[in-house]
Amino acid sequence: MYNPYNQYQSNAVMTSSPGELTLMLYNGAIKFINLGIEAIEKKNISAAHTNIVKAQNIISELRATLDEKYEISKQMDALYEYVYDTLLQANMHKDVEKLQDALKIVREFRDMWQEVLKKTKTQ
């Protein structure tokens, strides 16, 4: 069955720049962490697990796309590893506080990335 929302999403991904795709990944991780928090609060363990794993997968993808020729990539990799491990611990213990810690870091990454995109568009 045709779903216009899925078509819109597909078009958005296919026509986005690498920088915009990275922003989409950050926004996706934020969305899934928030859904994980909400699911834990509602005692829906299965949904919590599913959403936290989705966030972990996004962090893994962000790590895989780092360009190691830049020094900052090593620092970002260490931060991504920390976020991934925090998500893993949060998932194992269904710990909202750990999810909130990971969420704070991912939001900071996203906000910095938005600023980078704004600056590069104006140049």
All heavy atoms as an XYZ file, in Angstrom:
1002
protein
N       0.838     -1.168      0.000
C       0.000      0.000      0.000
C       0.893      1.245      0.000
O       1.904      1.300      0.685
C      -0.911     -0.007      1.227
C      -1.834      1.194      1.227
S      -2.810      1.473      2.713
C      -3.653     -0.012      2.982
N       0.496      2.253     -0.739
C       1.251      3.495     -0.848
C       1.119      4.311      0.433
O       0.014      4.543      0.926
C       0.745      4.303     -2.045
C       1.402      5.649     -2.186
C       2.708      5.742     -2.638
C       0.731      6.807     -1.840
C       3.322      6.969     -2.768
C       1.337      8.037     -1.964
C       2.632      8.121     -2.431
O       3.244      9.337     -2.548
N       2.251      4.732      0.976
C       2.250      5.559      2.176
C       3.005      6.842      1.855
O       4.227      6.818      1.674
C       2.918      4.800      3.326
C       2.905      5.584      4.628
O       2.893      6.806      4.645
N       2.921      4.865      5.724
N       2.299      7.975      1.773
C       2.965      9.225      1.391
C       4.053      9.648      2.379
O       5.055     10.237      1.977
C       1.842     10.251      1.327
C       0.632      9.599      1.861
C       0.883      8.129      1.952
N       3.885      9.351      3.664
C       4.900      9.716      4.643
C       6.199      8.964      4.370
O       7.281      9.546      4.405
C       4.414      9.439      6.067
C       5.458      9.773      7.104
C       5.769     11.105      7.409
C       6.160      8.778      7.761
C       6.738     11.424      8.342
C       7.132      9.084      8.697
C       7.409     10.410      8.988
O       8.383     10.718      9.899
N       6.090      7.654      4.090
C       7.293      6.865      3.778
C       7.960      7.378      2.514
O       9.187      7.413      2.427
C       6.948      5.384      3.643
C       6.665      4.721      4.974
O       7.014      5.250      6.020
N       6.016      3.584      4.931
N       7.164      7.766      1.528
C       7.712      8.309      0.293
C       8.442      9.621      0.564
O       9.527      9.862      0.046
C       6.596      8.530     -0.745
C       7.106      8.995     -2.081
C       8.008      7.969     -2.757
O       7.737      6.784     -2.720
N       9.087      8.424     -3.357
N       7.851     10.463      1.409
C       8.482     11.731      1.777
C       9.817     11.475      2.470
O      10.823     12.096      2.150
C       7.560     12.551      2.688
C       8.235     13.751      3.276
C       8.388     14.918      2.532
C       8.749     13.728      4.578
C       9.028     16.034      3.061
C       9.387     14.828      5.114
C       9.524     15.981      4.350
O      10.174     17.069      4.884
N       9.821     10.545      3.423
C      11.060     10.215      4.133
C      12.116      9.704      3.177
O      13.284     10.082      3.264
C      10.802      9.172      5.217
C      10.314      9.736      6.511
C      10.310      8.679      7.591
O       9.834      7.563      7.388
N      10.840      9.021      8.743
N      11.728      8.838      2.295
C      12.667      8.285      1.323
C      13.251      9.385      0.453
O      14.464      9.432      0.215
C      11.965      7.239      0.466
O      12.840      6.746     -0.517
N      12.406     10.292     -0.023
C      12.878     11.411     -0.841
C      13.817     12.322     -0.047
O      14.817     12.802     -0.579
C      11.711     12.221     -1.391
C      10.964     11.499     -2.481
O      11.465     10.545     -3.072
N       9.741     11.934     -2.743
N      13.486     12.558      1.206
C      14.322     13.414      2.047
C      15.717     12.819      2.196
O      16.721     13.526      2.099
C      13.677     13.625      3.414
N      15.792     11.532      2.424
C      17.088     10.867      2.586
C      17.867     10.889      1.276
O      19.061     11.181      1.242
C      16.903      9.422      3.106
C      18.198      8.631      3.022
C      16.387      9.443      4.543
N      17.182     10.594      0.184
C      17.860     10.490     -1.112
C      18.381     11.840     -1.622
O      19.327     11.877     -2.398
C      16.918      9.872     -2.154
C      16.501      8.449     -1.802
S      17.869      7.298     -1.570
C      18.462      7.164     -3.225
N      17.769     12.928     -1.189
C      18.162     14.246     -1.699
C      18.961     15.067     -0.692
O      19.300     16.207     -0.968
C      16.919     15.049     -2.131
O      16.049     15.214     -0.998
C      16.176     14.350     -3.260
N      19.296     14.498      0.437
C      20.027     15.228      1.473
C      21.525     15.126      1.283
O      22.036     14.129      0.772
C      19.668     14.683      2.859
O      18.314     14.932      3.138
N      22.204     16.163      1.738
C      23.667     16.161      1.723
C      24.164     15.260      2.851
O      23.406     14.936      3.775
C      24.183     17.588      1.939
O      23.931     17.996      3.277
N      25.444     14.871      2.805
C      25.988     14.075      3.919
C      25.813     14.776      5.275
O      25.519     14.127      6.281
C      27.460     13.908      3.554
C      27.474     13.986      2.062
C      26.404     14.995      1.712
N      25.972     16.077      5.301
C      25.793     16.817      6.551
C      24.372     16.747      7.055
O      24.121     16.594      8.259
N      23.415     16.855      6.142
C      22.006     16.760      6.529
C      21.655     15.344      6.978
O      20.851     15.167      7.894
C      21.118     17.197      5.365
C      21.223     18.682      5.061
C      20.617     19.071      3.722
O      20.616     18.244      2.786
O      20.155     20.217      3.627
N      22.264     14.348      6.359
C      22.037     12.965      6.780
C      22.551     12.736      8.204
O      21.909     12.053      9.003
C      22.697     11.983      5.814
C      22.067     11.893      4.424
C      22.922     11.024      3.513
C      20.642     11.363      4.502
N      23.694     13.321      8.516
C      24.226     13.217      9.883
C      23.254     13.855     10.872
O      22.985     13.291     11.940
C      25.618     13.876      9.970
O      26.491     13.203      9.063
C      26.180     13.808     11.382
N      22.711     15.003     10.499
C      21.726     15.668     11.356
C      20.499     14.768     11.553
O      19.979     14.662     12.664
C      21.325     17.013     10.757
C      20.365     17.855     11.577
C      20.969     18.201     12.941
C      20.020     19.128     10.814
N      20.065     14.105     10.495
C      18.933     13.175     10.609
C      19.256     12.031     11.564
O      18.389     11.594     12.327
C      18.566     12.601      9.235
C      17.892     13.559      8.320
S      17.554     12.704      6.747
C      17.120     14.085      5.719
N      20.489     11.550     11.518
C      20.889     10.480     12.440
C      20.829     10.959     13.887
O      20.315     10.249     14.760
C      22.288      9.968     12.098
C      22.397      9.125     10.836
C      23.865      8.841     10.514
C      21.634      7.813     10.990
N      21.363     12.148     14.146
C      21.282     12.684     15.512
C      19.829     12.812     15.959
O      19.477     12.421     17.072
C      21.968     14.050     15.612
C      23.471     13.993     15.614
C      24.222     14.844     14.802
C      24.170     13.123     16.444
C      25.609     14.821     14.807
C      25.555     13.085     16.452
C      26.261     13.937     15.630
O      27.634     13.909     15.640
N      18.984     13.363     15.093
C      17.572     13.523     15.446
C      16.904     12.170     15.671
O      16.076     12.030     16.573
C      16.840     14.328     14.369
C      17.157     15.800     14.453
O      17.418     16.341     15.528
N      17.143     16.474     13.317
N      17.277     11.178     14.886
C      16.731      9.832     15.089
C      17.154      9.255     16.425
O      16.336      8.665     17.145
N      18.430      9.422     16.776
C      18.907      8.912     18.070
C      18.158      9.583     19.216
O      17.740      8.910     20.169
C      20.415      9.136     18.204
N      17.957     10.888     19.105
C      17.216     11.626     20.144
C      15.795     11.085     20.252
O      15.294     10.831     21.353
C      17.231     13.135     19.836
C      18.645     13.686     20.059
C      16.201     13.886     20.686
C      18.876     15.076     19.487
N      15.165     10.882     19.118
C      13.789     10.358     19.097
C      13.717      8.996     19.790
O      12.860      8.772     20.646
C      13.320     10.235     17.650
C      12.001      9.501     17.485
C      11.696      9.286     16.014
C      10.586      8.287     15.816
N      10.356      8.007     14.398
N      14.628      8.090     19.433
C      14.562      6.742     19.987
C      14.946      6.705     21.471
O      14.387      5.901     22.225
C      15.398      5.776     19.161
C      14.831      5.558     17.786
C      15.593      5.803     16.666
C      13.522      5.127     17.612
C      15.075      5.620     15.392
C      12.978      4.942     16.347
C      13.753      5.189     15.234
N      15.850      7.558     21.895
C      16.168      7.620     23.331
C      14.941      8.120     24.094
O      14.582      7.569     25.139
C      17.406      8.502     23.601
C      18.655      7.858     22.997
C      17.579      8.722     25.107
C      19.881      8.771     22.988
N      14.301      9.163     23.575
C      13.079      9.655     24.229
C      11.995      8.587     24.282
O      11.315      8.440     25.306
C      12.555     10.905     23.505
C      13.300     12.157     23.918
O      13.669     12.328     25.064
N      13.515     13.042     22.957
N      11.834      7.838     23.194
C      10.845      6.749     23.193
C      11.227      5.661     24.192
O      10.356      5.063     24.830
C      10.694      6.173     21.786
C       9.979      7.070     20.770
C      10.077      6.485     19.373
C       8.529      7.306     21.171
N      12.529      5.418     24.344
C      12.992      4.446     25.330
C      12.666      4.893     26.748
O      12.209      4.095     27.574
N      12.889      6.167     27.017
C      12.558      6.717     28.345
C      11.066      6.572     28.614
O      10.649      6.101     29.677
C      12.996      8.197     28.441
C      14.525      8.298     28.448
C      12.393      8.862     29.682
C      15.065      9.706     28.274
N      10.275      6.974     27.631
C       8.821      6.894     27.776
C       8.373      5.447     28.007
O       7.526      5.185     28.862
C       8.168      7.450     26.509
C       6.663      7.530     26.546
C       6.114      8.118     25.266
O       6.569      9.196     24.857
O       5.224      7.473     24.664
N       8.947      4.514     27.276
C       8.567      3.105     27.427
C       8.941      2.572     28.810
O       8.160      1.837     29.420
C       9.216      2.262     26.331
N      10.114      2.936     29.306
C      10.503      2.492     30.658
C       9.531      3.046     31.684
O       9.088      2.333     32.588
C      11.952      2.908     30.991
C      12.943      2.100     30.144
C      12.241      2.714     32.481
C      14.378      2.583     30.235
N       9.194      4.327     31.540
C       8.271      4.941     32.492
C       6.899      4.278     32.462
O       6.212      4.221     33.479
C       8.165      6.444     32.221
C       9.440      7.175     32.601
C       9.485      8.624     32.168
O       8.645      9.048     31.330
O      10.369      9.350     32.675
N       6.519      3.742     31.303
C       5.233      3.053     31.170
C       5.360      1.552     31.440
O       4.413      0.801     31.221
C       4.650      3.284     29.775
C       4.206      4.710     29.550
C       3.627      4.890     28.162
C       3.144      6.312     27.970
N       2.615      6.527     26.610
N       6.558      1.133     31.839
C       6.837     -0.279     32.144
C       6.673     -1.187     30.919
O       6.367     -2.374     31.052
C       5.944     -0.789     33.285
C       5.956      0.047     34.529
C       7.201     -0.141     35.321
C       7.068      0.535     36.679
N       8.095      1.489     36.953
N       6.892     -0.636     29.732
C       6.826     -1.419     28.497
C       8.263     -1.799     28.128
O       8.928     -1.114     27.355
C       6.148     -0.610     27.387
C       5.920     -1.431     26.137
O       6.566     -2.455     25.920
N       5.003     -0.974     25.305
N       8.726     -2.883     28.710
C      10.120     -3.309     28.587
C      10.494     -3.640     27.144
O      11.582     -3.303     26.683
C      10.395     -4.510     29.527
C      10.079     -4.139     30.990
C      11.827     -5.001     29.384
C      10.752     -2.881     31.496
N       9.592     -4.277     26.426
C       9.862     -4.646     25.042
C      10.068     -3.404     24.170
O      11.028     -3.334     23.387
C       8.714     -5.488     24.498
O       8.923     -5.766     23.137
N       9.200     -2.412     24.296
C       9.337     -1.178     23.513
C      10.587     -0.421     23.934
O      11.272      0.173     23.081
C       8.093     -0.301     23.679
N      10.898     -0.428     25.217
C      12.110      0.242     25.691
C      13.329     -0.380     25.026
O      14.188      0.328     24.485
C      12.216      0.140     27.213
N      13.398     -1.695     25.055
C      14.530     -2.404     24.446
C      14.646     -2.081     22.958
O      15.721     -1.743     22.468
C      14.384     -3.914     24.652
C      15.416     -4.711     23.924
N      16.717     -4.805     24.363
C      15.334     -5.417     22.767
C      17.403     -5.543     23.499
N      16.584     -5.926     22.528
N      13.543     -2.167     22.254
C      13.537     -1.916     20.807
C      14.051     -0.514     20.485
O      14.899     -0.342     19.593
C      12.121     -2.106     20.239
O      11.724     -3.464     20.448
C      12.063     -1.772     18.758
N      13.567      0.480     21.203
C      13.962      1.859     20.913
C      15.393      2.166     21.328
O      16.105      2.883     20.617
C      12.971      2.838     21.549
C      11.670      2.854     20.789
O      11.625      3.237     19.630
N      10.607      2.404     21.429
N      15.834      1.610     22.430
C      17.224      1.822     22.850
C      18.175      1.169     21.857
O      19.207      1.748     21.501
C      17.452      1.331     24.295
C      16.601      2.145     25.280
C      18.934      1.432     24.660
C      16.528      1.567     26.679
N      17.832     -0.012     21.372
C      18.672     -0.676     20.367
C      18.739      0.157     19.089
O      19.800      0.268     18.465
C      18.175     -2.116     20.095
C      18.829     -2.704     18.857
C      18.456     -3.001     21.312
N      17.630      0.761     18.700
C      17.641      1.634     17.515
C      18.598      2.805     17.730
O      19.351      3.172     16.820
C      16.236      2.134     17.203
C      15.334      1.067     16.622
C      13.943      1.607     16.348
C      13.039      0.527     15.787
N      11.685      1.049     15.471
N      18.577      3.388     18.919
C      19.505      4.487     19.223
C      20.951      3.985     19.192
O      21.836      4.659     18.650
C      19.176      5.099     20.588
N      21.199      2.798     19.747
C      22.545      2.215     19.713
C      23.002      2.009     18.268
O      24.166      2.277     17.941
C      22.560      0.869     20.436
C      22.461      0.967     21.937
C      22.326     -0.411     22.558
O      21.229     -0.957     22.617
N      23.437     -0.961     23.003
N      22.119      1.535     17.423
C      22.463      1.313     16.020
C      22.839      2.619     15.327
O      23.762      2.648     14.504
C      21.313      0.623     15.285
C      21.127     -0.817     15.716
O      22.025     -1.438     16.281
N      19.943     -1.349     15.466
N      22.142      3.678     15.652
C      22.467      4.983     15.064
C      23.836      5.443     15.540
O      24.650      5.925     14.735
C      21.377      6.021     15.389
C      20.088      5.668     14.626
C      21.852      7.436     15.060
C      18.886      6.496     15.018
N      24.120      5.281     16.814
C      25.443      5.673     17.332
C      26.525      4.836     16.653
O      27.584      5.359     16.278
C      25.500      5.545     18.872
C      24.480      6.482     19.538
C      26.913      5.802     19.387
C      24.631      7.961     19.204
N      26.268      3.564     16.445
C      27.232      2.712     15.732
C      27.456      3.218     14.314
O      28.596      3.226     13.825
C      26.737      1.262     15.680
O      26.768      0.698     16.963
N      26.409      3.635     13.651
C      26.531      4.169     12.292
C      27.337      5.470     12.292
O      28.190      5.675     11.422
C      25.145      4.412     11.686
C      25.171      4.943     10.274
C      25.802      3.998      9.265
O      25.800      2.774      9.473
O      26.301      4.496      8.235
N      27.086      6.324     13.262
C      27.862      7.565     13.358
C      29.347      7.264     13.576
O      30.207      7.918     12.978
C      27.315      8.448     14.485
C      25.973      9.115     14.189
C      25.343      9.648     15.479
C      26.127     10.229     13.170
N      29.639      6.277     14.397
C      31.035      5.875     14.618
C      31.659      5.356     13.333
O      32.814      5.658     13.023
C      31.136      4.780     15.688
C      30.910      5.280     17.092
C      31.106      4.183     18.099
N      32.544      3.985     18.338
C      33.038      3.019     19.081
N      32.244      2.146     19.653
N      34.336      2.911     19.257
N      30.906      4.576     12.590
C      31.432      3.968     11.363
C      31.718      5.007     10.279
O      32.559      4.762      9.404
C      30.442      2.931     10.838
N      31.065      6.138     10.350
C      31.240      7.145      9.298
C      32.325      8.175      9.624
O      32.571      9.065      8.812
C      29.920      7.897      9.026
O      29.513      8.574     10.214
C      28.838      6.945      8.552
N      32.959      8.040     10.771
C      34.020      8.988     11.124
C      35.194      8.864     10.155
O      35.600      7.765      9.799
C      34.515      8.738     12.553
C      33.561      9.148     13.672
C      34.093      8.651     15.013
C      33.360     10.652     13.694
N      35.725     10.001      9.752
C      36.888     10.039      8.865
C      38.134     10.113      9.745
O      38.434     11.158     10.328
C      36.801     11.242      7.928
C      37.870     11.228      6.860
O      38.882     10.509      7.026
O      37.689     11.942      5.865
N      38.850      9.022      9.824
C      39.962      8.899     10.765
C      41.186      9.743     10.408
O      42.132      9.798     11.177
C      40.343      7.434     10.925
C      39.234      6.635     11.572
C      39.590      5.189     11.790
O      40.794      4.840     11.781
O      38.666      4.391     11.963
N      41.168     10.406      9.261
C      42.312     11.245      8.920
C      42.315     12.553      9.716
O      43.298     13.262      9.721
C      42.381     11.513      7.420
C      41.308     12.411      6.868
C      41.474     12.568      5.368
C      40.345     13.411      4.790
N      40.404     13.486      3.353
N      41.211     12.840     10.403
C      41.126     14.047     11.223
C      41.284     13.685     12.695
O      40.698     12.709     13.171
C      39.790     14.755     11.016
C      39.579     15.201      9.588
C      38.707     14.522      8.750
C      40.281     16.286      9.071
C      38.523     14.919      7.435
C      40.098     16.689      7.757
C      39.223     16.002      6.949
O      39.046     16.387      5.640
N      42.053     14.471     13.411
C      42.309     14.227     14.832
C      41.009     14.222     15.644
O      40.842     13.412     16.554
C      43.271     15.282     15.382
C      43.682     15.061     16.813
C      44.443     13.766     17.048
O      45.182     13.334     16.147
O      44.286     13.179     18.136
N      40.085     15.094     15.299
C      38.825     15.180     16.038
C      38.039     13.872     15.982
O      37.264     13.561     16.875
C      37.963     16.362     15.536
C      36.742     16.593     16.432
C      37.462     16.132     14.126
C      36.924     17.639     17.435
N      38.266     13.082     14.943
C      37.553     11.810     14.802
C      37.855     10.870     15.956
O      36.974     10.145     16.422
C      37.906     11.142     13.477
O      37.443     11.911     12.408
N      39.086     10.879     16.425
C      39.446     10.018     17.557
C      38.691     10.441     18.813
O      38.222      9.597     19.583
C      40.958     10.064     17.794
C      41.758      9.438     16.682
C      43.232      9.602     16.902
C      43.978      9.112     15.664
N      45.329      9.595     15.596
N      38.575     11.747     19.003
C      37.847     12.256     20.165
C      36.354     11.952     20.042
O      35.716     11.546     21.019
C      38.092     13.753     20.314
C      39.536     14.088     20.598
C      39.860     15.547     20.352
O      39.054     16.306     19.839
N      41.077     15.947     20.731
N      35.818     12.144     18.845
C      34.400     11.840     18.626
C      34.131     10.356     18.819
O      33.112      9.973     19.392
C      33.967     12.280     17.222
C      33.892     13.777     17.025
S      32.664     14.587     18.071
C      31.155     13.888     17.435
N      35.040      9.512     18.355
C      34.866      8.078     18.511
C      34.787      7.696     19.990
O      33.948      6.887     20.387
C      35.984      7.310     17.810
C      35.727      5.818     17.815
O      34.648      5.394     17.340
O      36.594      5.072     18.303
N      35.640      8.301     20.790
C      35.615      8.016     22.225
C      34.289      8.466     22.847
O      33.716      7.759     23.696
C      36.790      8.692     22.923
N      33.786      9.608     22.411
C      32.495     10.088     22.928
C      31.341      9.196     22.459
O      30.441      8.883     23.240
C      32.266     11.538     22.505
C      33.172     12.560     23.178
C      33.057     13.917     22.492
C      32.841     12.670     24.659
N      31.385      8.795     21.190
C      30.351      7.883     20.688
C      30.396      6.555     21.442
O      29.355      5.972     21.750
C      30.526      7.619     19.195
C      30.127      8.751     18.286
C      30.791      8.949     17.073
C      29.078      9.610     18.587
C      30.424      9.973     16.204
C      28.710     10.637     17.732
C      29.383     10.808     16.542
O      29.015     11.806     15.685
N      31.595      6.077     21.716
C      31.733      4.819     22.468
C      31.114      4.967     23.858
O      30.414      4.072     24.336
C      33.199      4.421     22.586
C      33.408      3.107     23.314
C      34.861      2.685     23.386
O      35.764      3.483     23.073
O      35.092      1.521     23.757
N      31.357      6.104     24.489
C      30.775      6.361     25.806
C      29.247      6.365     25.725
O      28.568      5.752     26.561
C      31.288      7.683     26.377
C      30.599      8.057     27.657
C      30.957      7.454     28.857
C      29.562      8.989     27.665
C      30.295      7.768     30.040
C      28.909      9.307     28.833
C      29.276      8.703     30.020
O      28.617      9.010     31.183
N      28.704      7.061     24.721
C      27.248      7.113     24.562
C      26.698      5.709     24.318
O      25.701      5.310     24.925
C      26.849      8.079     23.425
C      25.359      7.962     23.106
C      27.190      9.520     23.789
N      27.354      4.962     23.451
C      26.910      3.594     23.152
C      26.908      2.747     24.423
O      25.934      2.042     24.710
C      27.804      2.956     22.083
C      27.328      1.595     21.661
C      26.447      1.460     20.595
C      27.736      0.442     22.332
C      25.984      0.213     20.203
C      27.275     -0.802     21.945
C      26.402     -0.910     20.887
O      25.941     -2.150     20.510
N      27.989      2.804     25.181
C      28.083      2.024     26.419
C      27.026      2.460     27.436
O      26.455      1.629     28.144
C      29.482      2.130     27.027
C      30.530      1.394     26.218
O      30.166      0.545     25.367
O      31.737      1.673     26.415
N      26.759      3.762     27.491
C      25.728      4.276     28.399
C      24.359      3.750     27.982
O      23.559      3.334     28.836
C      25.742      5.815     28.410
O      27.039      6.258     28.838
C      24.696      6.382     29.355
N      24.087      3.745     26.676
C      22.829      3.188     26.181
C      22.730      1.694     26.493
O      21.659      1.202     26.890
C      22.698      3.413     24.672
C      22.486      4.851     24.220
C      22.619      4.961     22.705
C      21.135      5.373     24.689
N      23.826      0.986     26.340
C      23.854     -0.447     26.630
C      23.515     -0.698     28.102
O      22.668     -1.543     28.426
C      25.223     -1.027     26.288
C      25.408     -2.519     26.441
C      24.513     -3.278     25.475
C      26.871     -2.881     26.197
N      24.161      0.043     28.986
C      23.889     -0.098     30.423
C      22.444      0.281     30.748
O      21.778     -0.385     31.549
C      24.862      0.768     31.239
C      26.290      0.286     31.209
C      26.431     -1.089     31.839
O      25.890     -1.371     32.907
N      27.136     -1.970     31.159
N      21.976      1.360     30.123
C      20.593      1.797     30.349
C      19.617      0.715     29.910
O      18.610      0.469     30.586
C      20.328      3.094     29.589
N      19.921      0.069     28.814
C      19.035     -0.975     28.312
C      19.051     -2.201     29.222
O      18.006     -2.762     29.531
C      19.423     -1.358     26.884
C      18.306     -2.054     26.141
O      17.195     -2.183     26.634
N      18.606     -2.500     24.942
N      20.219     -2.586     29.666
C      20.321     -3.768     30.536
C      19.574     -3.563     31.856
O      18.968     -4.491     32.381
C      21.790     -4.104     30.816
C      22.484     -4.667     29.614
S      24.159     -5.338     29.873
C      24.840     -4.426     31.194
N      19.627     -2.332     32.379
C      19.047     -2.057     33.699
C      17.755     -1.250     33.630
O      17.206     -0.902     34.670
C      20.068     -1.345     34.577
C      21.344     -2.111     34.731
N      21.425     -3.278     35.470
C      22.576     -1.912     34.207
C      22.664     -3.749     35.406
N      23.385     -2.943     34.639
N      17.339     -0.921     32.399
C      16.157     -0.074     32.180
C      16.245      1.173     33.058
O      15.365      1.497     33.835
C      14.856     -0.849     32.419
C      14.713     -2.068     31.534
C      14.797     -1.730     30.057
C      14.634     -2.923     29.151
N      15.869     -3.366     28.501
N      17.368      1.874     32.894
C      17.757      3.003     33.719
C      17.494      4.321     32.980
O      18.228      4.690     32.063
C      19.241      2.867     34.067
C      19.743      3.893     35.047
O      19.189      5.008     35.109
O      20.721      3.584     35.761
N      16.453      5.034     33.398
C      16.082      6.301     32.763
C      17.187      7.338     32.934
O      17.458      8.113     32.010
C      14.738      6.814     33.336
C      14.458      8.239     32.891
C      13.598      5.897     32.915
N      17.845      7.359     34.076
C      18.890      8.350     34.329
C      20.041      8.196     33.324
O      20.552      9.189     32.796
C      19.406      8.221     35.762
C      20.333      9.365     36.159
C      20.701      9.294     37.629
O      19.796      9.115     38.466
O      21.912      9.440     37.915
N      20.435      6.976     33.055
C      21.496      6.745     32.063
C      21.032      7.179     30.668
O      21.805      7.740     29.901
C      21.942      5.287     32.062
C      22.792      4.918     33.265
C      23.432      3.577     33.075
C      24.264      3.181     34.270
N      25.409      4.039     34.508
N      19.775      6.915     30.352
C      19.245      7.358     29.060
C      19.266      8.876     28.965
O      19.601      9.438     27.920
C      17.827      6.839     28.843
C      17.700      5.368     28.484
C      16.232      4.961     28.410
C      18.405      5.058     27.174
N      18.941      9.535     30.049
C      18.961     11.000     30.053
C      20.387     11.530     29.889
O      20.598     12.539     29.219
C      18.300     11.542     31.310
C      16.800     11.324     31.291
C      16.106     11.627     32.598
O      16.706     11.600     33.674
N      14.812     11.886     32.527
N      21.356     10.834     30.472
C      22.763     11.217     30.286
C      23.163     11.102     28.814
O      23.780     12.007     28.254
C      23.686     10.336     31.133
C      23.569     10.594     32.626
O      23.013     11.637     33.025
O      24.039      9.728     33.403
N      22.806      9.987     28.192
C      23.115      9.792     26.768
C      22.384     10.826     25.923
O      22.956     11.394     24.984
C      22.733      8.379     26.337
N      21.145     11.091     26.259
C      20.339     12.055     25.518
C      20.970     13.443     25.551
O      21.031     14.132     24.530
C      18.922     12.093     26.100
C      17.930     13.036     25.441
C      17.710     12.674     23.983
C      16.604     13.001     26.211
N      21.455     13.834     26.701
C      22.085     15.154     26.833
C      23.278     15.276     25.881
O      23.443     16.290     25.182
C      22.540     15.377     28.277
C      23.197     16.704     28.512
C      23.654     16.862     29.955
C      24.390     18.183     30.085
N      25.153     18.278     31.294
N      24.097     14.250     25.825
C      25.282     14.285     24.959
C      24.882     14.311     23.492
O      25.414     15.097     22.705
C      26.212     13.097     25.269
C      26.770     13.220     26.693
C      27.338     13.010     24.238
C      27.464     11.972     27.192
N      23.928     13.467     23.122
C      23.503     13.416     21.719
C      22.878     14.750     21.312
O      23.113     15.238     20.201
C      22.550     12.235     21.457
C      22.028     12.264     20.026
C      23.257     10.917     21.732
N      22.112     15.369     22.196
C      21.546     16.694     21.882
C      22.655     17.723     21.670
O      22.562     18.572     20.786
C      20.620     17.152     22.999
C      19.249     16.557     22.922
C      18.332     17.192     23.946
N      17.003     16.640     23.832
C      16.209     16.432     24.865
N      16.604     16.708     26.094
N      15.008     15.941     24.679
N      23.694     17.656     22.498
C      24.811     18.587     22.326
C      25.498     18.369     20.987
O      25.829     19.335     20.292
C      25.812     18.436     23.473
C      25.299     18.987     24.781
C      26.233     18.727     25.956
O      27.374     18.254     25.751
O      25.807     19.000     27.092
N      25.703     17.108     20.592
C      26.274     16.806     19.273
C      25.388     17.388     18.175
O      25.860     18.016     17.238
C      26.373     15.292     19.034
C      27.423     14.574     19.829
C      27.309     13.206     20.026
C      28.511     15.226     20.356
C      28.273     12.510     20.746
C      29.477     14.547     21.074
C      29.357     13.188     21.265
N      24.088     17.133     18.280
C      23.140     17.610     17.279
C      23.154     19.137     17.179
O      23.202     19.695     16.083
C      21.738     17.111     17.630
C      20.669     17.301     16.544
C      19.749     18.493     16.690
N      19.398     18.918     18.000
C      18.266     18.648     18.627
N      17.349     17.890     18.068
N      18.041     19.144     19.827
N      23.140     19.802     18.320
C      23.130     21.263     18.313
C      24.409     21.826     17.699
O      24.357     22.794     16.923
C      22.931     21.795     19.730
C      21.542     21.463     20.284
O      20.652     21.036     19.501
O      21.352     21.621     21.507
N      25.549     21.227     18.026
C      26.815     21.667     17.419
C      26.792     21.418     15.919
O      27.238     22.256     15.141
C      28.007     20.943     18.060
C      28.362     21.450     19.426
S      29.899     20.745     20.064
C      29.480     19.027     20.255
N      26.274     20.270     15.518
C      26.229     19.932     14.098
C      25.330     20.907     13.338
O      25.651     21.313     12.227
C      25.775     18.489     13.904
C      26.033     18.021     12.511
C      25.100     17.757     11.552
C      27.301     17.799     11.901
N      25.715     17.379     10.394
C      27.073     17.402     10.574
C      28.611     17.902     12.347
C      28.097     17.100      9.687
C      29.642     17.596     11.467
C      29.376     17.204     10.164
N      24.209     21.296     13.944
C      23.325     22.281     13.313
C      24.061     23.592     13.092
O      23.909     24.223     12.048
C      22.081     22.530     14.169
C      21.033     21.452     14.034
C      19.822     21.709     14.902
O      19.940     22.120     16.060
N      18.649     21.453     14.360
N      24.856     23.996     14.070
C      25.634     25.230     13.935
C      26.652     25.112     12.807
O      26.841     26.055     12.038
C      26.325     25.585     15.257
C      25.386     26.115     16.312
C      24.640     27.345     15.880
O      25.260     28.298     15.354
O      23.409     27.362     16.041
N      27.302     23.972     12.713
C      28.280     23.747     11.640
C      27.573     23.857     10.286
O      28.072     24.513      9.376
C      28.967     22.373     11.786
C      29.727     21.999     10.531
C      29.878     22.357     13.009
N      26.420     23.232     10.169
C      25.675     23.284      8.898
C      25.269     24.715      8.550
O      25.365     25.128      7.387
C      24.456     22.376      8.946
C      24.702     20.882      8.939
C      23.376     20.114      9.063
C      25.457     20.447      7.709
N      24.826     25.473      9.543
C      24.444     26.868      9.306
C      25.619     27.679      8.814
O      25.517     28.464      7.875
C      23.881     27.501     10.589
C      22.489     27.085     10.939
C      22.049     27.763     12.219
C      20.766     27.164     12.741
N      20.397     27.725     14.059
N      26.766     27.487      9.465
C      27.967     28.251      9.094
C      28.460     27.888      7.705
O      28.914     28.751      6.961
C      29.066     28.069     10.142
C      28.762     28.800     11.423
C      29.855     28.630     12.452
C      29.429     29.371     13.715
N      30.419     29.265     14.769
N      28.401     26.611      7.358
C      28.888     26.209      6.039
C      27.939     26.659      4.933
O      28.368     26.904      3.816
C      29.121     24.690      5.935
O      27.905     24.009      6.266
C      30.229     24.247      6.864
N      26.646     26.784      5.243
C      25.686     27.269      4.236
C      25.872     28.751      3.959
O      25.633     29.199      2.845
C      24.253     26.998      4.694
C      23.821     25.572      4.498
C      22.375     25.378      4.848
C      21.989     23.934      4.645
N      20.584     23.668      4.936
N      26.297     29.504      4.971
C      26.455     30.954      4.788
C      27.795     31.302      4.143
O      27.982     32.422      3.703
C      26.317     31.710      6.117
O      27.308     31.251      7.037
C      24.914     31.532      6.702
N      28.697     30.342      4.086
C      30.011     30.621      3.494
C      30.044     30.325      2.022
O      29.344     29.588      1.465
C      31.102     29.809      4.194
C      31.295     30.271      5.619
C      32.342     29.415      6.345
O      32.820     28.417      5.853
N      32.669     29.825      7.551
